[in-house]
Amino acid sequence: MIVPANLKYTESHEWVRADADGTLTIGITDHAQNALGDLVFVELPAVGRRLSKGEACAVVESVKAASDVYAPVAGEVVATNDAVTNAPEQVNQDAYAAWLFRIRPSASDALAGLLDADGYTKTIGEA
């Protein structure tokens, strides 16, 4: 299972990358896409939508199941990756390249409560 050390993670299997402009890029982990199987549909939040931490804001659907994607931090959606709505299989091919949305966090310490790679690895039982 791939768990890049430069990202932060949630127990609900989202990854978070801090970007140079202060935004956060969010996607689902390799573990999540592997558990779901072949993705056939992705629904993303609208740009401009304000999210609360832990709010269900996107949906990924596979041939096996549909799963909510939760906002790892509070903030405003500033971009979505429309390429994954047109080709959901990109998430299966590389979960860390196929980001879902970007958020401008409401708080400067938004990453404080998230897991590091070691913490996430332990959460999924891969340690």
C-alpha positions as semicolon CSV with decimal commas, in nm:
position;residue;x (nm);y (nm);z (nm)
1;M;0,000;0,000;0,000
2;I;0,135;0,342;-0,096
3;V;0,133;0,606;0,181
4;P;0,347;0,909;0,081
5;A;0,529;1,066;0,376
6;N;0,475;1,423;0,252
7;L;0,096;1,412;0,292
8;K;-0,147;1,427;0,584
9;Y;-0,434;1,180;0,623
10;T;-0,772;1,130;0,786
11;E;-0,911;0,816;0,944
12;S;-1,183;0,828;0,676
13;H;-0,914;0,777;0,408
14;E;-0,868;1,124;0,258
15;W;-0,519;1,257;0,187
16;V;-0,426;1,624;0,218
17;R;-0,137;1,812;0,056
18;A;-0,045;2,164;0,165
19;D;0,017;2,380;-0,141
20;A;0,248;2,682;-0,167
21;D;-0,045;2,924;-0,208
22;G;-0,200;2,822;0,125
23;T;-0,466;2,596;-0,024
24;L;-0,499;2,226;0,050
25;T;-0,540;1,962;-0,218
26;I;-0,759;1,665;-0,120
27;G;-0,807;1,318;-0,262
28;I;-0,875;0,964;-0,147
29;T;-0,595;0,733;-0,044
30;D;-0,457;0,436;-0,230
31;H;-0,604;0,217;0,045
32;A;-0,951;0,366;-0,016
33;Q;-0,945;0,327;-0,394
34;N;-0,817;-0,030;-0,355
35;A;-1,099;-0,117;-0,113
36;L;-1,362;0,038;-0,341
37;G;-1,242;-0,125;-0,662
38;D;-1,290;0,020;-1,009
39;L;-1,440;0,368;-0,980
40;V;-1,720;0,448;-1,224
41;F;-1,848;0,782;-1,093
42;V;-1,713;1,082;-0,900
43;E;-1,925;1,372;-0,775
44;L;-1,732;1,677;-0,651
45;P;-1,837;1,975;-0,439
46;A;-1,917;2,305;-0,611
47;V;-1,647;2,572;-0,623
48;G;-1,735;2,835;-0,364
49;R;-1,903;2,588;-0,129
50;R;-1,809;2,637;0,236
51;L;-1,739;2,313;0,417
52;S;-1,726;2,218;0,782
53;K;-1,460;1,975;0,900
54;G;-1,596;1,621;0,866
55;E;-1,879;1,720;0,631
56;A;-1,962;1,478;0,349
57;C;-1,883;1,682;0,038
58;A;-1,808;1,443;-0,249
59;V;-1,899;1,092;-0,360
60;V;-1,689;0,821;-0,522
61;E;-1,876;0,524;-0,663
62;S;-1,737;0,192;-0,778
63;V;-1,891;-0,119;-0,920
64;K;-1,904;-0,245;-0,558
65;A;-2,020;0,054;-0,353
66;A;-2,061;0,429;-0,319
67;S;-1,865;0,613;-0,055
68;D;-1,875;0,967;0,078
69;V;-1,562;1,181;0,083
70;Y;-1,537;1,405;0,389
71;A;-1,384;1,749;0,425
72;P;-1,067;1,699;0,631
73;V;-1,072;2,067;0,735
74;A;-1,318;2,357;0,733
75;G;-1,289;2,602;0,447
76;E;-1,402;2,706;0,100
77;V;-1,372;2,491;-0,212
78;V;-1,157;2,685;-0,459
79;A;-1,108;2,424;-0,734
80;T;-1,224;2,082;-0,847
81;N;-1,053;1,828;-1,070
82;D;-1,307;1,787;-1,348
83;A;-1,078;1,535;-1,519
84;V;-1,171;1,272;-1,258
85;T;-1,543;1,325;-1,314
86;N;-1,488;1,249;-1,683
87;A;-1,245;0,961;-1,617
88;P;-1,293;0,823;-1,261
89;E;-1,047;0,541;-1,335
90;Q;-0,766;0,797;-1,294
91;V;-0,813;0,761;-0,917
92;N;-0,754;0,386;-0,944
93;Q;-0,446;0,441;-1,160
94;D;-0,280;0,689;-0,919
95;A;-0,481;0,798;-0,616
96;Y;-0,225;1,064;-0,522
97;A;-0,208;1,228;-0,866
98;A;-0,586;1,222;-0,921
99;W;-0,685;1,484;-0,664
100;L;-1,052;1,563;-0,614
101;F;-1,076;1,923;-0,488
102;R;-0,882;2,211;-0,336
103;I;-0,988;2,403;-0,029
104;R;-0,878;2,730;0,129
105;P;-0,879;2,641;0,499
106;S;-1,062;2,862;0,749
107;A;-0,789;2,822;1,011
108;S;-0,411;2,849;0,975
109;D;-0,362;2,540;1,195
110;A;-0,604;2,326;0,992
111;L;-0,352;2,043;0,946
112;A;-0,288;2,008;1,320
113;G;-0,540;1,730;1,384
114;L;-0,457;1,517;1,081
115;L;-0,252;1,197;1,075
116;D;0,100;1,171;0,937
117;A;0,197;0,877;0,713
118;D;0,298;0,657;1,009
119;G;-0,026;0,730;1,194
120;Y;-0,235;0,652;0,887
121;T;-0,042;0,333;0,817
122;K;-0,121;0,215;1,170
123;T;-0,488;0,310;1,124
124;I;-0,523;0,087;0,817
125;G;-0,331;-0,197;0,981
126;E;-0,034;-0,188;0,744
127;A;0,228;-0,113;1,011
